[in-house]
Amino acid sequence: MSTALINTTVLTPKKLLEDSAVVISDEGKIIYVGPMEDAPHVDGRQLDLNGYIVAPGFIDVHVHGGRGIVFGLPDGLEDSLHKYSEWVAQTGVTGFLLSIAAPDAELLAAIIEVYAEIFEKEMPGAEPLGLHLEGPFLNREKKGAFNPAWLREPNLDETEAFIKAGRGWIRQVTLAPELPGAEEVASKFREAGVVVAMGHTNTDFETASAALRGNWNHVTHTFNAQRGFGHRSPGVFGAILASDDVTTELIADLIHVHPGAMKILVRSVGVDRVVLITDAMPGAGLDDGVYDLVGHEVTVKGGIATLEDGTLAGSTAQLNQCVGNTMREVGVTLNHAVQMATLNPARAMGLEDRLGMVAEGKDASLIVIDEDVNVFLTMVKGEIVYQNL
């Protein structure tokens, strides 16, 4: 059904267009963005937004689950994905990567294969955009919340099996560059069109810098589970700051990263290179309790998810909250905070041809928000999947 969103402010990457309209075709594509008086007439529905803001839908490229759901559990993959898709749309997310892990290569390949089949089907809410393999090729010294038994050295045979099972649906892999065989595995993933992210790494500045000039073009949850910065040993963070075009994830829940460090990152690399993520676990959207995540029992108390030893184990954040936190704590504009959760992840994952902007020719995967990033409507490819206007 064609749709006209009128009496709205449209958020583009660079500015706000007041007193504007967005017109969407029957095929779910944006066919007009501009002044209301010039908008073409449509025979379908017309929604008066009373000055609320139309923005691109949020894209979460690093999330393990939420609302009691964890991605990758072998049983009920399709049903749980349906439920997550429907719930997360309420937070303004229109597309997401499923971050998954498994105890062994055979099970991980099997899970990848099942998801590749599921992704061919329609979802009731937000759109699954593919898979993020967080591991198994991570450094145990920076394992974070991962069960160390699930981690191992990079292996080409396993890599080829994962790629074959994914049939093009693996979008991103997190890989520690200092591990033996990491370079060959990174090259194999890149040949398959997969974004290789540096993460869960204890490498030094020199190795990290070489990797970021080579096959690694993204960084998993900057600051977390990686060697820190020192003025004589700049570490991974120093390599990020010294890089030219690498994109860097940031968990902006105000728990994983201090607001001062958030500000340093954004000011250093710029608003075009930071990608906001949730790294959310099953407790997101639910009360405090005990949950399962990547082979460990995780306790959520006061909204903070930890292992028994106090190690942070994912977040309970929602992406609209992260956008608001970034705007308030870093001091960036609403435009730039939204860009970090829309256009930047779309570009980082090679999806900018259809996602990440309110522009003619793009998918109508849109949200309606206010200046505090409260979500009132979510639309995925022209279909309204959540509404609270």
N, C-alpha and C positions, 0 to 999 in steps of 0.2 A: 504494500500500500504506500502511495506517495504521501509525504508529510511535509508541512511547513511549520518551522519553529519561528514564531514572530515575537516582536517586542522584547528582544533579548540583547544582551551584550555578548559578543562573540570573542573568545580568547584565541588569538593566534600566537605563534611563538614570540612575536616582537611587540604586539600592541593589542589593545582592547578596541573592538568596533562597537560603538554604542548605537542604540536604535536600529538594530540590524535584524536580519532574518537568515535562516538556513533552510534550504529546500532540498529534499531528499527524494530520489526517484523510487519507482516501484522495485527496482533491482537492489536497493539499499546503498546507492552511491550518492554522494553529495553533488548536486548539480548547480547550486547557487549559494554564495556567501556574499552578503553586502547589504546596502541600505534597504529598509523595508519597502519603500515606495517603488523600488526597481525590481522587486522579487517577482518571478513568474507565478502565475496562478496554477494551483494544483487542484485536482478533483478529490483528493483524499482528505485526510484529517489536517486540521490546523490547530496548533497548540500555542496559546498566548502565555508566554513565560513571565510576564510582569516584571521585566528587567533582570531576571536571574541570568546567570552566565552560562553560555554553551562552551564547553571545552572538549578537547579530545578525551576519549576514555583512557583511564590509567592502564598501564601495562606493567605487570609484575614479573620480572624475569628470574626471580629467585624466591621461591616459596615452596614449603614442604607440605602445606595443608592448612586447615582451619575448620572451625565449627565442629570439632570432634573427628575430622577426617585427616588421615595421613596418606599421602601419595605413595604408591608402590607396594602396599600390602597385597599379597597375591589374590586374596579372595575379594570379590565384589568390586573390582576396579571400575567397571562402567557405572554401576549404581552410585558409588561414592563420588565419582567425578561429576555426575549429574547434580548431585546435592551440593557439591562445592561450587560448581559453576553458577548455580542459582543463588547461593548465599553471597558469594563474593561480589556479584554484580551490584548488590546493595551498598557496597563500599566504593563504587565508582570504577571498579576494575572491569574492563571489557575484554582483556586478553591476558594470558599468563602462560609461563612455562612451568611445567611440573618438575620440581627438583627431587630426584629419586636416587636411592642407593639400595644395595642388597648385600647379603653376607658372602655371596660367591658369584663368579662370572656366569655360570649357567642360569641361575635364577634371575640375575639382572638382565641377561639377554632375553629370557622368556617374558619378563615384565615389559621390556621395551617393545617386543613384538606384539603383545596384546594391546598396549597403548596405541601403537601405530595403526592398528585396526579400528580402535575406538575413535580415534581422531577423525576418521573419515565420516563419522556420523554427526548429526546436529546436536547441540547442547541447549538446554533451556535458558541459559544466562550467558556469562562470560565465555569467551572463545578460548579453548586450549590451543596454544600456538606452537606446541612442541615440548621437547624434553630438555632438561638440564641435568647432566650426569655430574653430581657433586661427588667425585671419586669414581672408582676406588683408588685412583693413583694419587694419593695424598700423603704428605709427610706425617708420620705418627707423632713427631715432636710437636706438631701444631694440629693435632687431630680435632681440637675443639670438643664437640659433643659426640663425635663418631666413635663407635666401638672399634678399637684398634685391630681387632680380628678381621674386620671388614676391609682393611686397607692393605695394599700391596704395591710392589714396584710395577711400573708401566710395562705392558705386554702387548706386542703387535697382534698376536693371534686373537686375544680378547678384544682388542680395539676393532679389528675387522669384523668380528662376530657382532659387536654392538652396532656398528655402522650398517651391516647387512640387515639386522633385525629391525633397525629404526626406519629403513626405507625413506630417508630424508627428513624424518621428524626429530632427530637429535639436533637441536639448535646450538647448544652450549655444553662445554665440558670444563670442569675445574681440574687443574693439573699442576702439581708442584714441579717447577722446572729443574730442581737440583737432583731429582731422583734418576737413577740409572735408566737409560732408555727413554727418558721423557721427550727428548728432541725428536726422535723418530716417531713416537706416538703422536706428538703434537702436529707434526707434518702430515701424518696420515689423516688425522681429524680435519685439518685445514683443507686438504685435498677433497674431502667429502663435504666441504662447505660449512663445517661446524666452527663456531666461535670458540677459541681456546682462551680460557680465563686463568690467570695466576691466582692461586689461593691455597690455603692450608699449607703454607710454605715457610721454611726456616732459612731460606736462601739469603745470600749476601747481596749487596748493592750491585756488584759487577755481574753476577749471574742473572739477577733480576733485570738489570738494564739490557743485557744481551738478549734475554728472552723477549722483552717488550719491543725490541727492534726487529724481532724475528716472527715466530709463529704465535706468540701470545699477544692478543690485541684487546684484552679486557681484564679487569681485576675483580675477583670475588670479594664481597664485603670488606672493603678497604679498612685497614687498622686491625680487624678481627682475624685471629688465627694466622697471623703472619709476623715475621720479625719486625720489631719496632725501629724507630728512628733514633740515631745518635749522631752527633756532629762529627765524630771520627769514623763512625760505621753507619752510614745512612740507611742501610737495610732496604726492605721492600718499599716502604713509604717514600724513602728518598728517591728510589728509582722511578716511582710513579710521578713525583714532582718534577723530576728531570726529563720525563718523557714528553713527546710532542703531541701525540694524538690518541693515546690509549684512553678508553673509557673506564670509569671506576665506580663500582657499586658503593652505596652508602646506606646502612640501616639507620634511619633517622628516627628511632623510637626514643631517643634521649637516655637510653640505658646502655646500648652497645657502644656508643661513641659520645663523648662529652661534647656539648654544644660548641665549646671553643675549638675542638679538633674539627668538628663539622665546618666551622667557619674558615679554618685554615685550609682545608681541602678545597672548598668551593672557591675561595679567593685565589688559591694557587693554580688550579687547573682550569678554572672558569666554569660557567654555568652550562656550557655546551658539552662537557665531558663527564659530568656526574650523573649517575643513574640511581635513582631512589628505588630501594627494594624493601620488602618486609622481612624476608627470611623467616616467615611465620611458620609455626608448628600447630599441631591440632588444637591447642588451647586457645588460639585466636578466636575471638568472638564468643567465648564461653567464660564461665566463672573459674576461679582458682580450683585446682585439682591435680590429679596425677594422670599423665599421658605417656604413650609410647612414641619414641622417635629414634630412627636410625639405630636400632639395637639397644636402646637405653630407656630406662624409666625416667621421666622428666616430671618434676614438680613445679607447678605454677602457683606462686604466692605473691599477692599484690601486683599481679600482672607480669611478674618476672619469672621466666622459665629457666630452671637450673637442674643440673645433675646433683646427686647426693653430695659431691665434693664442692659444690658452689659454682662449677663451670656453667657459663651461660649456654643454653641449649635452644637456639632459635629465639624467636620473639613472639609476642602476642599482638603485634602491631597490625593495623590496617593501613593501606596505602594512602587513603585520604588523610589519615592522621599524620603520616610521615610528611606529606606535602605541607600540611599546616605547620608542623613543627619546624620544617626547613624555612618557611616564610618568616615565622616569628623569631626563631633562634639565630638564624644566619643573617637575617635582614634583607633577603632578596625579595623581589616583587612576586606577586601572585603568578604573573606570566612565567617567570623563570622557575619558580617552584613547581608549577604544573609541567613545564617543559622537561624537568628532570624525571618526571614519571610518565611521560608520553612520547614526545619526539626523540629524546635521548635514548631510551631503551629500544624504540623502534629502529633507529639508525644502528645501534650497537648490534642488534640481531638481524639486520638486513631486511627489515619489514617496512621501511619507510616509504616504499612504493604505494602502500595502501593504508597505512596506519600512522598515528602520531600527530596529525594536524587536522584542523577544520579547514579544508580546502577542496575546491572542485576536483572531482575525479577520485577522491579518497573514499574509503569505506565510511559509511555513516555509523561508526562506532563512537558514540558521543555520550557526554554526561551533562547534566544541568546541576550547577552548584551555586552557592553564594560565596561571599568573600572570605568566609571562615571555612570553606571547603566542606560544608555539609552537602550531602548528595540528595537530590530530589528526583532525579530521573536518570536511568541508564538505558542506552540504546545500542544494540549490537547489530551491525550491518542492516540498519534501517528498522529493526524490530525493537519495540519497547519491551525490555525484560524486567524493569523495575521502575515503579513510579510512586512518588509520595508528594505530589504537588498540591 
